[in-house]
């Protein structure tokens, strides 16, 4: 991955992260799609994706430690602002709660087309006492030192071997109101072209456990967010089909 890349394709094509901003905890939940299979334990959804993508976007330094783990250093103020996307009040307590969820989660991901099979967590550790940062006028505690995020060895393999993805408008994806819309956007943007897949069919892959009633609500949420999707480069036509 490069500094412009914020995620990888199969984080979006295989529903590791629930298609909601309020995920429930699951234990060994298995999902199978045309792009791969995952078994997930934990509570991780689209808000957790916001953290992972925003962290990659604002990372000042990135490297690999002696154990093969990807490590990034960032300014927490920039992270918080990026996660807020001008529409949400994001504080450091929320960021750290999301990070703890990512540390506690376990993902067994198998992507045959890329010869990827990983089993492990996502984040190994986050260190909030790093190098000093000159404080800005009006900023409050927590902004004065860099943070360091270290990913698990398994997740680091995924970052190194999966197809990297860069969004043209990360803020547009993060600002979307509904988790279902974010999941559809991330899925669509992981493909070079999407030629008229129905929203309901996409959600069958991304939220396989949803009841028919819940899926209808998710389709309605995506349709209501059509303008936000357009800002991110994803079009929804009058028939409820997705285009990139």
TIVO-855350 format. One record per residue (C-alpha): residue number from 1; x, y, z. Coordinates in nm, 4 decimals. Layout:
! residues N
atom pos=NUM, east=X, north=Y, up=Z
...
//
This chain:
! residues 244
atom pos=1, east=0.0000, north=0.0000, up=0.0000
atom pos=2, east=0.1050, north=0.3603, up=-0.0583
atom pos=3, east=0.0179, north=0.6619, up=0.1513
atom pos=4, east=-0.2723, north=0.7426, up=-0.0832
atom pos=5, east=-0.4183, north=0.3935, up=-0.0476
atom pos=6, east=-0.6547, north=0.3718, up=0.2479
atom pos=7, east=-0.7825, north=0.0137, up=0.2306
atom pos=8, east=-0.7754, north=-0.3080, up=0.0289
atom pos=9, east=-1.0348, north=-0.4646, up=-0.1979
atom pos=10, east=-1.1407, north=-0.7655, up=0.0053
atom pos=11, east=-1.2017, north=-0.5681, up=0.3230
atom pos=12, east=-1.4980, north=-0.4346, up=0.1233
atom pos=13, east=-1.5944, north=-0.7298, up=-0.0971
atom pos=14, east=-1.6150, north=-0.9806, up=0.1885
atom pos=15, east=-1.8362, north=-0.8514, up=0.4741
atom pos=16, east=-1.5794, north=-0.8627, up=0.7519
atom pos=17, east=-1.7275, north=-0.5356, up=0.8774
atom pos=18, east=-2.1044, north=-0.5309, up=0.9322
atom pos=19, east=-2.3069, north=-0.3047, up=0.7019
atom pos=20, east=-2.4144, north=-0.0829, up=0.9911
atom pos=21, east=-2.2764, north=0.1884, up=1.2171
atom pos=22, east=-2.4136, north=0.0018, up=1.5201
atom pos=23, east=-2.2776, north=-0.3509, up=1.4900
atom pos=24, east=-2.3664, north=-0.6258, up=1.7316
atom pos=25, east=-2.1088, north=-0.8652, up=1.8658
atom pos=26, east=-2.0911, north=-1.1923, up=1.6743
atom pos=27, east=-1.9126, north=-1.5170, up=1.7554
atom pos=28, east=-1.7636, north=-1.7207, up=1.4703
atom pos=29, east=-2.0114, north=-1.5777, up=1.2193
atom pos=30, east=-1.9350, north=-1.7216, up=0.8759
atom pos=31, east=-2.0024, north=-1.5332, up=0.5531
atom pos=32, east=-1.9348, north=-1.6573, up=0.2013
atom pos=33, east=-1.9327, north=-1.4415, up=-0.1120
atom pos=34, east=-1.8117, north=-1.4845, up=-0.4714
atom pos=35, east=-1.4916, north=-1.3059, up=-0.3649
atom pos=36, east=-1.4031, north=-1.5041, up=-0.0551
atom pos=37, east=-1.5074, north=-1.6358, up=0.2831
atom pos=38, east=-1.4695, north=-1.4964, up=0.6334
atom pos=39, east=-1.5392, north=-1.6114, up=0.9860
atom pos=40, east=-1.5671, north=-1.3135, up=1.2201
atom pos=41, east=-1.5734, north=-1.2850, up=1.5968
atom pos=42, east=-1.6208, north=-0.9431, up=1.7514
atom pos=43, east=-1.8104, north=-0.6188, up=1.7087
atom pos=44, east=-1.6882, north=-0.4350, up=1.3991
atom pos=45, east=-1.8861, north=-0.2252, up=1.1531
atom pos=46, east=-1.8602, north=0.0752, up=0.9262
atom pos=47, east=-1.7481, north=0.3130, up=1.2010
atom pos=48, east=-1.4478, north=0.0864, up=1.2508
atom pos=49, east=-1.3786, north=0.1117, up=0.8773
atom pos=50, east=-1.3850, north=0.4905, up=0.9148
atom pos=51, east=-1.1064, north=0.4641, up=1.1722
atom pos=52, east=-0.8938, north=0.2265, up=0.9659
atom pos=53, east=-0.9253, north=0.4308, up=0.6470
atom pos=54, east=-0.8824, north=0.7695, up=0.8120
atom pos=55, east=-0.5711, north=0.6456, up=0.9935
atom pos=56, east=-0.4133, north=0.5345, up=0.6665
atom pos=57, east=-0.5106, north=0.8630, up=0.5029
atom pos=58, east=-0.3492, north=1.0874, up=0.7665
atom pos=59, east=-0.0484, north=0.8667, up=0.8470
atom pos=60, east=0.2680, north=1.0756, up=0.8595
atom pos=61, east=0.4950, north=0.7707, up=0.8586
atom pos=62, east=0.4443, north=0.4043, up=0.7749
atom pos=63, east=0.6733, north=0.1052, up=0.7950
atom pos=64, east=0.7088, north=-0.2569, up=0.8985
atom pos=65, east=0.8573, north=-0.3600, up=1.2328
atom pos=66, east=1.0907, north=-0.6509, up=1.3012
atom pos=67, east=0.7969, north=-0.8897, up=1.3438
atom pos=68, east=0.6470, north=-0.8063, up=1.0051
atom pos=69, east=0.3706, north=-0.5841, up=1.1419
atom pos=70, east=0.2666, north=-0.2677, up=0.9600
atom pos=71, east=0.3059, north=0.0359, up=1.1849
atom pos=72, east=0.1864, north=0.3898, up=1.1193
atom pos=73, east=0.2425, north=0.7162, up=1.3050
atom pos=74, east=-0.0162, north=0.9920, up=1.2902
atom pos=75, east=-0.1409, north=1.3176, up=1.4358
atom pos=76, east=-0.4535, north=1.2338, up=1.6426
atom pos=77, east=-0.6030, north=1.5769, up=1.5745
atom pos=78, east=-0.5961, north=1.5113, up=1.2000
atom pos=79, east=-0.7399, north=1.1630, up=1.2605
atom pos=80, east=-1.0285, north=1.3025, up=1.4625
atom pos=81, east=-1.1052, north=1.5716, up=1.2049
atom pos=82, east=-1.0928, north=1.3223, up=0.9168
atom pos=83, east=-1.3254, north=1.0800, up=1.0953
atom pos=84, east=-1.5690, north=1.3628, up=1.1642
atom pos=85, east=-1.5810, north=1.4544, up=0.7930
atom pos=86, east=-1.7498, north=1.7798, up=0.8858
atom pos=87, east=-2.0699, north=1.5977, up=0.9831
atom pos=88, east=-2.0018, north=1.4017, up=1.3047
atom pos=89, east=-1.8732, north=1.4902, up=1.6501
atom pos=90, east=-1.5867, north=1.2440, up=1.6930
atom pos=91, east=-1.3904, north=1.2498, up=2.0178
atom pos=92, east=-1.0853, north=1.0608, up=2.1359
atom pos=93, east=-1.2881, north=0.8343, up=2.3654
atom pos=94, east=-1.4862, north=0.7099, up=2.0643
atom pos=95, east=-1.1702, north=0.6537, up=1.8606
atom pos=96, east=-1.0128, north=0.4498, up=2.1389
atom pos=97, east=-1.3315, north=0.2460, up=2.1863
atom pos=98, east=-1.3316, north=0.1606, up=1.8162
atom pos=99, east=-0.9617, north=0.0731, up=1.8391
atom pos=100, east=-1.0293, north=-0.1632, up=2.1309
atom pos=101, east=-1.2983, north=-0.3373, up=1.9273
atom pos=102, east=-1.0501, north=-0.3786, up=1.6405
atom pos=103, east=-0.7938, north=-0.5194, up=1.8819
atom pos=104, east=-1.0416, north=-0.7679, up=2.0288
atom pos=105, east=-1.1803, north=-0.8911, up=1.6960
atom pos=106, east=-1.0665, north=-1.2093, up=1.5225
atom pos=107, east=-1.0940, north=-1.2573, up=1.1474
atom pos=108, east=-1.0423, north=-1.5776, up=0.9493
atom pos=109, east=-1.0322, north=-1.4579, up=0.5878
atom pos=110, east=-0.9817, north=-1.6764, up=0.2811
atom pos=111, east=-0.9514, north=-1.5150, up=-0.0636
atom pos=112, east=-0.8618, north=-1.7926, up=-0.3118
atom pos=113, east=-0.8076, north=-1.5613, up=-0.6104
atom pos=114, east=-0.5312, north=-1.3772, up=-0.4229
atom pos=115, east=-0.3993, north=-1.6837, up=-0.2378
atom pos=116, east=-0.4760, north=-1.5081, up=0.0909
atom pos=117, east=-0.5640, north=-1.6966, up=0.4084
atom pos=118, east=-0.5191, north=-1.5099, up=0.7346
atom pos=119, east=-0.6389, north=-1.5775, up=1.0884
atom pos=120, east=-0.5878, north=-1.3120, up=1.3518
atom pos=121, east=-0.6838, north=-0.9755, up=1.4868
atom pos=122, east=-0.6747, north=-0.6390, up=1.3142
atom pos=123, east=-0.4917, north=-0.3980, up=1.5462
atom pos=124, east=-0.2238, north=-0.5259, up=1.7821
atom pos=125, east=-0.1674, north=-0.2044, up=1.9737
atom pos=126, east=-0.2153, north=0.1701, up=1.9779
atom pos=127, east=0.0324, north=0.3906, up=2.1634
atom pos=128, east=-0.0978, north=0.7392, up=2.2412
atom pos=129, east=0.2218, north=0.8841, up=2.3901
atom pos=130, east=0.4589, north=0.9507, up=2.1026
atom pos=131, east=0.6618, north=1.2408, up=1.9696
atom pos=132, east=0.5546, north=1.5949, up=2.0649
atom pos=133, east=0.3390, north=1.7926, up=1.8218
atom pos=134, east=0.3269, north=2.1704, up=1.8442
atom pos=135, east=-0.0146, north=2.2544, up=1.9870
atom pos=136, east=-0.2513, north=2.4610, up=1.7804
atom pos=137, east=-0.4429, north=2.7556, up=1.9187
atom pos=138, east=-0.7742, north=2.6357, up=2.0566
atom pos=139, east=-0.6926, north=2.2650, up=2.0621
atom pos=140, east=-0.7374, north=2.0607, up=2.3771
atom pos=141, east=-0.5655, north=1.7708, up=2.5473
atom pos=142, east=-0.4699, north=1.4715, up=2.3366
atom pos=143, east=-0.3470, north=1.6761, up=2.0438
atom pos=144, east=0.0074, north=1.7239, up=2.1671
atom pos=145, east=0.1696, north=1.3885, up=2.0838
atom pos=146, east=0.1689, north=1.1522, up=1.7892
atom pos=147, east=-0.0087, north=0.8192, up=1.8053
atom pos=148, east=0.1342, north=0.4932, up=1.6781
atom pos=149, east=-0.0917, north=0.2160, up=1.5502
atom pos=150, east=0.0514, north=-0.1319, up=1.4951
atom pos=151, east=-0.1522, north=-0.3843, up=1.2971
atom pos=152, east=-0.1474, north=-0.7577, up=1.3621
atom pos=153, east=0.0845, north=-0.9747, up=1.1571
atom pos=154, east=-0.2144, north=-1.1399, up=0.9897
atom pos=155, east=-0.3732, north=-0.8065, up=0.8950
atom pos=156, east=-0.0339, north=-0.6793, up=0.7800
atom pos=157, east=-0.0190, north=-0.9702, up=0.5342
atom pos=158, east=-0.3587, north=-0.8625, up=0.3986
atom pos=159, east=-0.2392, north=-0.5028, up=0.3602
atom pos=160, east=0.0709, north=-0.6211, up=0.1757
atom pos=161, east=-0.0867, north=-0.8758, up=-0.0591
atom pos=162, east=-0.4418, north=-0.7614, up=-0.1316
atom pos=163, east=-0.5390, north=-0.5119, up=-0.4037
atom pos=164, east=-0.4880, north=-0.1581, up=-0.2675
atom pos=165, east=-0.7751, north=0.0879, up=-0.2946
atom pos=166, east=-0.7625, north=0.4692, up=-0.2936
atom pos=167, east=-1.0826, north=0.6754, up=-0.2901
atom pos=168, east=-1.1172, north=0.9990, up=-0.4838
atom pos=169, east=-1.3236, north=1.1411, up=-0.1956
atom pos=170, east=-1.2656, north=0.9638, up=0.1364
atom pos=171, east=-1.4564, north=1.2342, up=0.3247
atom pos=172, east=-1.7673, north=1.1623, up=0.1157
atom pos=173, east=-1.7598, north=0.7947, up=0.2175
atom pos=174, east=-1.7057, north=0.8707, up=0.5865
atom pos=175, east=-1.9779, north=1.1387, up=0.5876
atom pos=176, east=-2.2528, north=0.9029, up=0.4655
atom pos=177, east=-2.5403, north=0.8797, up=0.7115
atom pos=178, east=-2.6058, north=0.5078, up=0.7018
atom pos=179, east=-2.3778, north=0.2103, up=0.7456
atom pos=180, east=-2.5539, north=0.0219, up=0.4665
atom pos=181, east=-2.4720, north=0.3062, up=0.2272
atom pos=182, east=-2.1089, north=0.3075, up=0.3372
atom pos=183, east=-2.0838, north=-0.0678, up=0.2857
atom pos=184, east=-2.2334, north=-0.0427, up=-0.0641
atom pos=185, east=-2.0033, north=0.2487, up=-0.1506
atom pos=186, east=-1.6949, north=0.0667, up=-0.0273
atom pos=187, east=-1.7939, north=-0.2476, up=-0.2150
atom pos=188, east=-1.8544, north=-0.0523, up=-0.5364
atom pos=189, east=-1.5299, north=0.1445, up=-0.5087
atom pos=190, east=-1.3332, north=-0.1784, up=-0.4677
atom pos=191, east=-1.4194, north=-0.2606, up=-0.8315
atom pos=192, east=-1.2943, north=-0.0898, up=-1.1441
atom pos=193, east=-1.6443, north=-0.1021, up=-1.2915
atom pos=194, east=-1.9882, north=-0.1888, up=-1.1542
atom pos=195, east=-2.2496, north=-0.2237, up=-1.4251
atom pos=196, east=-2.5972, north=-0.2013, up=-1.2825
atom pos=197, east=-2.6003, north=-0.4385, up=-0.9856
atom pos=198, east=-2.9239, north=-0.4011, up=-0.7926
atom pos=199, east=-2.8790, north=-0.2563, up=-0.4430
atom pos=200, east=-3.0720, north=-0.5486, up=-0.2946
atom pos=201, east=-2.8401, north=-0.7993, up=-0.4625
atom pos=202, east=-2.5306, north=-0.6173, up=-0.3359
atom pos=203, east=-2.6738, north=-0.6199, up=0.0163
atom pos=204, east=-2.7361, north=-0.9943, up=-0.0080
atom pos=205, east=-2.3566, north=-1.0271, up=-0.0147
atom pos=206, east=-2.2791, north=-0.7516, up=0.2362
atom pos=207, east=-2.5515, north=-0.8201, up=0.4936
atom pos=208, east=-2.6442, north=-1.1861, up=0.4455
atom pos=209, east=-2.7965, north=-1.2154, up=0.7914
atom pos=210, east=-3.0493, north=-0.9357, up=0.7426
atom pos=211, east=-3.4172, north=-1.0245, up=0.7460
atom pos=212, east=-3.6208, north=-0.9318, up=0.4362
atom pos=213, east=-3.7720, north=-0.6384, up=0.6274
atom pos=214, east=-3.4312, north=-0.5158, up=0.7405
atom pos=215, east=-3.2948, north=-0.5485, up=0.3882
atom pos=216, east=-3.5812, north=-0.3388, up=0.2533
atom pos=217, east=-3.4941, north=-0.0696, up=0.5082
atom pos=218, east=-3.1291, north=-0.0883, up=0.4047
atom pos=219, east=-3.2220, north=-0.0468, up=0.0383
atom pos=220, east=-3.4298, north=0.2581, up=0.1351
atom pos=221, east=-3.1333, north=0.3996, up=0.3280
atom pos=222, east=-2.9046, north=0.3585, up=0.0283
atom pos=223, east=-3.1590, north=0.5237, up=-0.2021
atom pos=224, east=-3.1937, north=0.8134, up=0.0429
atom pos=225, east=-2.8163, north=0.8590, up=0.0346
atom pos=226, east=-2.7929, north=0.8679, up=-0.3465
atom pos=227, east=-2.6505, north=1.2217, up=-0.3486
atom pos=228, east=-2.3789, north=1.1259, up=-0.1010
atom pos=229, east=-2.2943, north=0.8204, up=-0.3109
atom pos=230, east=-2.2643, north=1.0416, up=-0.6174
atom pos=231, east=-2.0166, north=1.2619, up=-0.4277
atom pos=232, east=-1.8060, north=0.9492, up=-0.3729
atom pos=233, east=-1.8231, north=0.8457, up=-0.7386
atom pos=234, east=-2.1018, north=0.5860, up=-0.7154
atom pos=235, east=-2.4233, north=0.6339, up=-0.9150
atom pos=236, east=-2.7666, north=0.4940, up=-0.8284
atom pos=237, east=-3.0172, north=0.4910, up=-1.1138
atom pos=238, east=-3.3970, north=0.5138, up=-1.1026
atom pos=239, east=-3.4255, north=0.1338, up=-1.0902
atom pos=240, east=-3.2099, north=0.1081, up=-0.7771
atom pos=241, east=-2.9009, north=-0.0200, up=-0.9561
atom pos=242, east=-2.5391, north=0.0611, up=-0.8729
atom pos=243, east=-2.2941, north=0.1998, up=-1.1287
atom pos=244, east=-1.9272, north=0.2964, up=-1.1164
//
